[in-house]
Amino acid sequence: PAWPPAPAEVWRAVGDLHAAPDRAVQAQAYTLLCLLFDVYFPSGGAAAVDLRAEPLFWEILQTGLRSGEAFTQKQCMHLLKRVLSLPHEDGREYCRYFTWSAAPAFQAQWRVFCAIYECSDSFALHVIRPVWRDMVKLYPVRGAKGPSIHSSWVGLLYERAFEHRNLSFQRLSLQTFLE
């Protein structure tokens, strides 16, 4: 095989690593994505493989964010924030997990998602509660124009909250879910 491998070949290898049953092997997929970010998401031009349009990329990211491994979660949050900071085509639906809009309300949804996700690392309810109140901003608004973040991202936050080690936060999240 030619060296260095083509980005498409490396991407297939990342998918294979992620599909492995061993968590240590799966972790290599996240590391490769972090190391090769500039290959798949160049700031100045088109990538050979634009992972924003790959549903598997978003599934890998969400799997990592759901992971019980703190380092994997941090890598995936880093990747997500870097992707969000890139220039995107306004109104483009890259795939079902990721649509982009320059609308301030849409941008705010991603900021709320990141804030809630990162804050839910805390055990202290007095730290989590003020940020968690913004959870309703992630729900799609009937009749509103423009996209909202995919429901799988909202579900990810609820999963994280329902499995939280603080029972008071679990109760608060369940109450929000049922409202």
C-alpha positions in Angstrom: 0.0 0.0 0.0 1.0 3.6 -0.7 2.2 5.7 2.2 0.7 7.9 3.5 -2.7 6.2 3.1 -5.4 8.2 1.5 -7.9 10.0 3.8 -10.7 7.7 2.7 -8.7 4.6 3.7 -7.9 6.1 7.1 -11.5 6.9 7.6 -12.5 3.3 6.9 -9.9 2.2 9.4 -11.4 4.6 12.0 -14.8 3.0 11.4 -13.3 -0.5 11.9 -11.5 0.6 15.1 -14.8 2.1 16.4 -16.6 -1.2 15.6 -14.2 -3.3 17.6 -15.5 -4.8 20.8 -12.5 -3.7 22.9 -12.8 -0.2 24.4 -9.1 0.3 24.2 -9.2 -0.3 20.4 -12.3 2.0 20.1 -10.3 4.7 21.9 -7.8 4.7 19.1 -10.6 5.9 16.7 -11.1 9.0 18.8 -7.4 9.7 19.0 -7.0 9.3 15.2 -9.9 11.7 14.6 -8.3 14.3 16.9 -4.9 13.9 15.3 -6.2 14.0 11.8 -8.8 16.7 12.3 -7.1 19.1 9.9 -7.1 16.5 7.1 -10.9 15.9 7.3 -11.9 19.5 8.2 -9.4 21.8 6.5 -10.1 25.5 7.4 -9.1 26.8 4.0 -10.6 24.5 1.5 -12.4 21.3 0.6 -11.5 18.0 2.3 -11.1 14.8 0.4 -13.6 13.3 2.7 -15.9 15.7 4.5 -16.8 13.9 7.7 -19.6 16.3 8.5 -21.6 14.5 5.8 -20.8 11.1 7.2 -23.5 9.8 9.6 -20.9 7.4 11.0 -18.7 10.3 12.2 -21.6 11.7 14.2 -22.5 8.2 15.6 -18.8 7.8 16.6 -18.9 11.2 18.3 -22.1 10.5 20.1 -20.8 7.0 21.2 -17.7 8.7 22.6 -19.8 11.3 24.4 -21.9 8.5 26.0 -18.7 6.6 27.0 -17.9 6.1 30.6 -14.3 7.1 29.8 -13.6 10.7 30.8 -10.7 11.0 28.3 -12.8 9.8 25.5 -15.6 12.2 26.4 -13.2 15.1 26.4 -11.8 14.1 23.0 -15.2 13.9 21.6 -16.3 17.2 23.1 -13.1 18.7 21.7 -13.9 17.3 18.2 -17.5 18.6 18.4 -16.5 22.1 19.4 -13.9 22.2 16.6 -16.4 21.1 14.0 -18.9 23.7 15.3 -16.3 26.4 15.0 -15.7 25.7 11.3 -17.2 27.7 8.5 -20.3 25.9 7.2 -22.8 26.4 4.4 -25.8 28.1 5.9 -28.9 25.9 5.8 -27.0 22.8 4.7 -28.1 19.5 6.0 -24.9 17.5 6.0 -26.6 14.4 7.3 -29.5 13.6 9.6 -27.4 14.2 12.7 -26.0 17.5 11.6 -27.6 20.5 9.9 -26.1 23.9 10.0 -27.7 27.4 10.2 -26.2 30.8 10.8 -29.3 31.8 12.8 -28.4 33.0 16.3 -31.1 30.8 17.8 -29.5 27.7 16.2 -26.0 28.7 17.3 -27.4 29.2 20.8 -28.7 25.7 20.8 -25.2 24.3 20.3 -23.8 26.5 23.0 -26.5 25.3 25.4 -25.8 21.6 24.4 -22.1 22.1 25.1 -22.7 23.9 28.4 -25.1 21.3 29.7 -22.9 18.4 28.7 -19.8 19.9 30.3 -21.6 21.0 33.4 -23.1 17.5 34.0 -19.6 16.3 34.8 -20.1 18.1 38.2 -21.7 16.4 41.1 -23.0 19.6 42.8 -26.6 20.2 42.0 -26.2 24.0 42.6 -23.8 24.0 39.7 -25.9 21.9 37.3 -29.4 23.3 38.0 -28.9 26.8 36.5 -27.5 25.3 33.3 -30.0 22.5 33.1 -32.9 25.0 33.1 -31.8 25.8 29.5 -32.5 22.3 28.4 -35.9 23.4 27.0 -34.0 25.6 24.5 -32.9 22.5 22.8 -36.5 21.3 22.0 -37.8 22.0 18.5 -40.3 24.8 18.4 -43.4 24.1 16.4 -43.8 26.5 13.6 -40.3 28.0 14.0 -38.3 28.6 10.8 -34.9 27.0 10.5 -33.4 23.9 11.8 -32.8 22.8 15.4 -30.3 20.3 16.6 -31.1 16.6 16.0 -33.1 14.9 18.8 -30.3 12.4 19.3 -28.2 15.1 20.9 -31.1 16.0 23.3 -31.5 12.3 24.0 -27.7 12.0 24.7 -28.0 14.7 27.4 -31.0 13.0 29.0 -29.2 9.6 29.0 -26.3 11.3 30.7 -28.6 12.9 33.3 -30.6 9.8 34.0 -27.4 7.8 34.7 -25.8 10.6 36.8 -24.3 9.6 40.1 -26.2 12.4 41.9 -29.8 11.2 42.6 -31.0 14.8 42.9 -29.9 15.6 39.4 -31.5 12.4 38.2 -34.8 13.5 39.7 -34.4 17.0 38.3 -33.8 15.6 34.8 -36.7 13.2 35.0 -39.0 16.0 36.1 -37.8 18.1 33.1 -38.4 15.2 30.8 -41.9 14.6 32.0 -43.0 18.3 31.8 
